[in-house]
């Protein structure tokens, strides 16, 4: 579940990679339930070469869009579908400024397009 305040890049809720073992080649999964009509920001940390898929699934009749930014607040990917449709962004962490083996933080923005204080969504994250 998301926790307020997380309406800005600077106040993003950190999400950690699950520790549970998974079969070889299977993703680690994390799901977060969010509500409301304000931006919700989350942060994730990936090592160079690790990939992630973020998927936001709104509950009808809401529409939430999805954006992913790097640590410099530069857009990495986005998705803006219609009401009731899920949005999906996939990306892979590069080497970055810190060099090989240095973790990188990415910021996921769930942006309400057609939402009320009572509407909600599920943000699914697959760590690959």
C-alpha positions, 0 to 999 in steps of 0.5 A, spaced: 500 500 500 502 506 498 503 511 503 502 519 503 505 523 502 508 521 496 506 526 491 513 528 488 519 525 486 523 527 492 517 524 497 517 517 493 515 511 497 521 506 496 520 499 494 524 494 496 526 487 491 522 481 495 527 476 498 523 470 497 526 465 492 523 464 485 525 459 480 530 460 475 528 466 470 522 467 473 521 475 476 521 477 483 514 480 484 511 486 488 504 489 488 502 496 491 495 498 492 494 506 491 488 510 491 486 517 490 486 523 484 494 526 486 500 523 483 503 517 487 511 516 486 515 510 488 522 509 487 526 502 486 533 500 486 536 496 480 543 494 479 546 495 472 543 489 467 537 488 472 530 489 468 524 491 471 516 492 468 511 496 471 504 495 470 498 500 473 492 497 473 486 502 474 479 499 477 474 502 472 472 507 471 479 510 473 484 512 468 492 512 471 498 513 467 505 511 468 511 514 467 518 512 469 524 517 471 532 516 472 535 519 478 536 525 474 529 526 473 529 524 466 524 520 463 525 513 461 519 511 459 511 512 459 504 509 457 498 513 457 492 508 455 484 509 456 479 508 462 480 501 465 486 499 460 493 498 464 499 501 462 506 498 462 513 500 462 519 496 461 526 498 462 533 496 464 538 499 468 545 501 464 552 502 467 550 509 470 555 514 472 557 510 478 560 504 474 559 497 474 556 494 480 553 501 482 546 501 484 541 506 480 535 509 483 529 509 478 522 513 480 515 511 478 510 516 477 502 514 477 499 519 474 491 520 475 488 522 468 481 520 470 480 519 477 477 521 484 479 521 491 475 514 491 478 511 485 484 506 486 489 502 482 494 496 483 501 497 481 505 491 479 512 490 479 516 485 476 524 485 477 527 481 472 
